[in-house]
Amino acid sequence: MAEVQLWVRPEVMELGVLPILTPDKVSIEMLSRLLQYSHDLGERGYPQMKYETWKHIAVKKMGLSVECSMVVFFSCLLFSKLRPGRDRELEASLASAASQKERDEVMGCVEVWTMELIILLYLHRVTSAHPRAVARQTSLQTLTTDPWPNNNISSASARKQLLEEKHSEFVREALPELLSLLAGHLQVEDTEKKKKTNDKRTPRELLGFMKSAGVLSVDVVRSLSFIIGTSIQGEKGEHDLLSLAMDTNNCYRSGYLSKKNSFQKGLFEQWLLRGLDWAPHGEWLCVRRGSRQSWPVVSLASQTHHRFVASSSPGHKLMYICELVDGLTAHMGDEAAPCDLKIRRCSKSNIYILQPVRNAVIHKCHDTRIVLGPVSGRIRLSECRNTTVVCAARSVVIADCRGLIIHTLTPQRPILVGGRTQGVTLAPLNIHYPRLKHHMAKAQLQSHINMWNRPLHLDLLTGSEGVLGGACEVMNPEDFQLLVIPFTQTPPIDGRPPLLPPGLPHEFAKSVEEAGKCVSSFRAEVRDAELSPEQRAILQKAVDAKFKAWLRDTGKQRELDQLEKLALTLKYERVAKTTAI
């Protein structure tokens, strides 16, 4: 019998949960009331909840802003495994709507799974209580659990935990409470009414509650696939948690009762906790058991300890790039399946990965330029400074970054979180390579749906839309420049206009056209000046000196040195292959 592997989905915990401290009203009791209220609404609230219903509850009952409620709603759509791809359908429908009335009608028909929404709210309620944010609160009585991630290490010799370990520990500790919440076993009582009437449950009511408290419905187990991934050892791809739990080979362990079509809570909880392991496409297994990538990479640093590895999981893969210093690398996996990507602690480098990406995390990079293929999910930039990122993505999250420039094409509003986010510049996508449109089609991104210039700044404490106030600005079209990728075979630009990126706004396209006209007019002026050979030599020398000074002042000379070293490396590799016996 093949062994069942269970793990915490790292993309949900690291990308789906934003560091937004929710209002006090979003408590465990409120979530329990939400579940009960959704059952009472019938088809409008359970098993799927319409957006209008959720918006009413979030704004009127929980105290969330309209923007924050929409962010939670879209996050639930983005990471749901029960009906994947609904966010793409919604984007296409909103793009085809001609008026605000039609857009409201489209949003009114969108639904999310109610229990998945409750799970996401539960994660935000518990995990967003970061110690730095908690210290600013006047009272800690509203917190239901300990702050997470829990950085309190009792032993001085204890090693530093990985984020993936913290996620797993959190799920192990919170699972009993979460299961009770989803199963409706957390009874919400009116304490004031109890005090006045001294009302108590009858023995029959208590007996019925005790019987139901030990049972989980099929819907509860199905909804857990939002945060729990499953697979069978030796097989490709992920499996459905509910189908594996109901399988005849596992039902006696998972506590499935076929006659009642439900699960015994104790057995299912033990089966789940016993089977939790490292995620096959997580960072831990990728670093320790992954395969090194043979990408071309050069570094001008005297000592470098960079790591380029990919997970060996047969399903979703993770590419991990770490600690590249003063280097350059390029990877063009045109026919590769979309994978997750993590780039950490790179500095003074240029990274080109021109292939479709599933989700991306860029963490603690500085003085670096990162160019990615289309991201079909979410890209999160955290604690970066003086960094330029170029990519099209379905969702963009920027947290605690300084001096960041991001060229993007996105159908959702870019989200800025964190009190330390300053000096972020948003600009439209500025690259075009031969396979870009094909990659965008694989990522299901459309160029005519673009909200790159409508940032949303969510406050860390209130979860409401705040004033940007210097944290973010939109690039001036006069400062916009196209990025030429040196690794792709593009036609020469002499005598013909360059290929413009898809979805480029008119004012930026006009700026590119005017810049091209300036170059053409300068060449025509030199050509019509009828200079002597000596004068041409003097002019050429002056232009070269000015150009070299510009390369030195802007740091472009370092990139040219990296490209030259990379060309020599590739040349030696080709010679070695041709002369090998």
C-alpha positions, -999 to 999 in steps of 0.1 A, spaced: 0 0 0 14 34 -11 21 58 17 0 90 19 20 122 23 5 153 39 20 188 42 11 224 48 8 243 16 36 269 18 21 292 -9 -10 298 12 9 305 44 36 326 29 17 344 1 -20 341 10 -17 355 45 -8 392 45 7 410 76 -25 430 82 -37 431 118 -74 426 116 -99 446 138 -109 432 172 -143 422 159 -127 395 137 -126 370 166 -131 333 169 -166 340 182 -173 362 151 -161 335 128 -183 309 145 -213 333 141 -203 338 104 -205 300 98 -239 298 116 -252 328 97 -241 314 63 -260 282 71 -291 303 79 -288 321 45 -291 289 25 -278 290 -10 -265 326 -7 -242 317 22 -234 280 22 -216 260 9 -206 289 -13 -209 326 -3 -217 353 -28 -195 384 -29 -223 408 -20 -231 387 11 -194 386 21 -191 424 15 -220 431 38 -207 409 66 -171 422 63 -180 459 62 -210 460 85 -202 433 110 -165 429 111 -153 464 105 -132 457 75 -128 483 47 -143 475 13 -108 473 -2 -95 449 25 -126 427 21 -120 425 -16 -83 416 -11 -94 387 12 -120 376 -13 -96 375 -42 -69 358 -21 -94 330 -14 -102 327 -51 -65 327 -60 -54 299 -37 -86 277 -37 -81 241 -50 -118 232 -51 -126 252 -82 -93 266 -95 -91 293 -122 -122 312 -111 -102 344 -106 -92 342 -143 -129 339 -153 -137 369 -130 -110 390 -146 -123 383 -181 -159 390 -171 -149 423 -155 -129 433 -185 -158 427 -209 -182 447 -187 -190 481 -203 -204 500 -173 -202 500 -135 -236 485 -133 -224 455 -154 -193 451 -132 -215 451 -101 -236 424 -116 -205 403 -124 -192 407 -89 -226 398 -75 -225 364 -92 -190 354 -79 -188 329 -51 -161 315 -28 -163 284 -6 -175 295 27 -153 273 48 -122 283 28 -130 319 35 -133 312 72 -100 294 72 -83 324 55 -99 347 81 -88 325 109 -52 325 96 -53 363 93 -67 366 128 -41 344 144 -9 349 123 -11 386 118 -5 393 155 32 400 150 50 411 182 59 445 167 23 452 160 11 438 193 34 461 212 15 491 198 -18 478 211 -32 491 244 -46 457 254 -37 421 246 -69 406 257 -84 404 222 -57 379 210 -70 343 209 -37 326 206 0 333 209 16 355 183 27 337 152 53 332 138 66 324 173 101 336 176 104 330 213 132 305 216 137 292 251 170 276 247 200 297 238 215 269 217 184 262 197 189 267 160 169 292 140 137 278 127 128 279 90 96 296 81 82 263 68 88 248 103 69 276 119 40 270 95 39 233 104 40 240 141 13 265 138 -10 241 120 -3 214 146 -12 237 175 -42 253 158 -57 222 142 -80 212 171 -95 247 174 -98 251 136 -116 217 133 -140 227 161 -146 260 144 -154 245 110 -175 218 125 -197 243 144 -187 229 178 -176 263 192 -209 273 206 -215 311 208 -237 320 237 -251 352 249 -234 355 283 -255 384 295 -287 365 288 -273 335 307 -265 356 337 -301 371 338 -321 339 332 -297 313 346 -306 293 315 -289 259 313 -289 231 287 -310 201 294 -293 167 298 -307 156 264 -292 188 247 -258 181 263 -259 145 252 -267 155 216 -239 181 216 -214 156 229 -223 132 201 -221 158 174 -188 172 188 -170 141 179 -180 141 142 -167 160 112 -187 165 81 -174 158 46 -174 196 39 -150 202 68 -124 177 54 -129 190 19 -122 226 29 -89 217 46 -74 212 12 -71 250 12 -41 246 36 -32 209 35 -16 194 4 -17 156 -2 1 131 -25 9 95 -27 45 84 -25 59 76 -59 31 92 -79 32 125 -98 10 154 -89 -12 162 -59 -43 144 -48 -75 155 -32 -75 153 6 -111 142 8 -108 114 -17 -77 100 0 -93 102 34 -124 83 21 -103 57 3 -108 21 15 -70 18 23 -71 48 46 -106 51 60 -98 30 91 -70 54 99 -87 87 89 -119 77 109 -143 78 79 -177 64 86 -192 53 53 -227 47 66 -229 82 81 -207 98 54 -187 116 81 -155 114 100 -146 107 136 -129 139 148 -103 123 170 -91 97 145 -91 122 116 -71 147 137 -45 120 147 -43 108 111 -37 143 98 -11 152 125 7 119 121 10 123 83 22 159 83 57 162 67 79 185 47 62 199 16 77 182 -16 80 216 -33 90 234 -1 122 252 7 136 226 31 135 196 8 146 218 -22 178 230 -4 187 196 11 176 171 -16 171 192 -47 193 191 -78 217 218 -86 209 238 -118 234 240 -146 224 276 -155 251 299 -168 262 321 -139 291 344 -134 301 365 -104 326 393 -101 329 388 -64 361 373 -50 341 348 -29 306 337 -36 284 310 -20 254 312 -42 229 283 -45 208 274 -75 187 244 -68 154 229 -79 132 205 -59 130 169 -71 93 166 -65 74 150 -94 46 175 -92 49 212 -86 85 223 -84 104 250 -66 134 269 -79 155 284 -52 182 311 -58 201 324 -28 231 346 -20 242 356 -55 266 385 -50 278 408 -79 267 381 -104 245 375 -134 225 345 -144 199 337 -171 175 308 -176 150 304 -205 129 273 -199 104 279 -227 87 246 -225 90 240 -188 59 237 -166 52 267 -143 70 263 -110 73 283 -77 103 306 -74 122 319 -43 150 345 -46 166 354 -13 195 376 -2 210 385 -36 229 417 -40 244 437 -69 233 411 -94 211 407 -125 188 377 -126 168 367 -158 143 338 -156 122 339 -187 96 312 -182 61 310 -167 62 311 -129 34 298 -106 42 320 -75 73 340 -66 89 353 -34 117 379 -35 131 385 -1 159 407 12 175 416 -21 193 449 -27 209 467 -56 196 439 -79 175 437 -111 152 407 -114 134 400 -147 108 372 -146 84 356 -170 47 359 -163 36 349 -128 2 331 -129 -3 335 -92 11 361 -67 45 376 -64 56 390 -30 85 414 -25 96 418 11 124 438 28 141 447 -5 159 479 -12 172 496 -43 159 468 -64 142 467 -98 117 439 -106 102 433 -141 74 409 -145 37 404 -154 18 389 -125 -18 382 -114 -12 397 -80 16 419 -66 23 423 -29 50 447 -16 59 446 21 85 467 39 105 477 8 125 508 1 137 523 -32 118 496 -52 110 500 -89 86 474 -103 76 472 -139 45 451 -141 13 442 -158 -14 430 -134 -52 426 -134 -54 432 -97 -44 463 -78 -8 462 -64 -10 458 -26 14 477 -3 16 465 33 39 473 62 48 506 79 84 506 65 74 507 28 89 538 13 100 550 -21 82 525 -43 78 534 -80 52 516 -101 57 515 -139 42 495 -168 59 464 -182 90 474 -202 102 441 -218 94 422 -249 110 389 -259 99 364 -286 80 340 -263 64 366 -240 29 364 -255 30 326 -254 41 326 -218 14 351 -209 -12 328 -225 1 299 -204 -3 321 -173 -37 332 -185 -28 369 -183 -44 393 -207 -26 425 -217 -58 446 -219 -66 440 -182 -40 461 -164 -43 479 -130 -5 486 -125 -11 523 -116 -38 518 -90 -19 508 -58 -37 499 -26 -20 507 6 -33 485 35 -25 498 69 -8 473 92 -29 480 122 -64 486 109 -65 467 77 -80 497 60 -69 517 30 -45 544 40 -30 574 23 0 566 2 19 596 15 53 591 -2 52 553 1 44 549 -36 44 569 -68 37 562 -105 66 566 -128 67 597 -150 64 587 -187 95 608 -195 116 586 -173 104 553 -189 128 532 -209 125 499 -226 147 471 -212 167 451 -238 173 415 -228 207 405 -241 200 367 -242 171 367 -267 173 368 -305 155 400 -314 158 418 -348 181 448 -349 164 481 -340 183 502 -366 158 514 -391 128 499 -375 108 506 -343 114 484 -313 88 458 -302 67 474 -275 56 454 -244 20 442 -244 -4 465 -227 19 495 -227 -2 527 -220 -3 553 -248 16 580 -230 45 556 -223 45 543 -259 46 580 -271 76 586 -248 94 557 -263 86 569 -298 99 604 -290 131 590 -275 136 571 -308 130 603 -328 157 621 -307 182 594 -316 173 595 -353 174 633 -354 209 633 -338 221 608 -364 206 628 -392 222 660 -378 256 644 -377 251 630 -412 241 664 -427 268 683 -409 294 671 -435 321 668 -409 357 661 -419 374 629 -407 392 647 -380 360 663 -367 342 630 -368 370 615 -347 368 643 -322 330 640 -319 332 602 -316 358 605 -289 336 630 -269 305 607 -273 325 577 -261 338 596 -231 304 608 -222 290 573 -226 317 557 -205 311 582 -177 273 574 -179 281 537 -176 303 543 -146 279 566 -128 248 544 -133 265 511 -125 259 498 -160 296 491 -165 294 463 -139 266 447 -159 286 449 -191 316 432 -173 292 405 -161 279 399 -197 315 398 -211 325 372 -185 293 352 -192 300 352 -229 335 339 -223 321 312 -200 296 300 -226 323 301 -253 346 278 -232 317 255 -225 309 251 -262 345 244 -270 348 218 -243 317 200 -256 329 200 -292 364 187 -282 352 161 -257 359 125 -267 
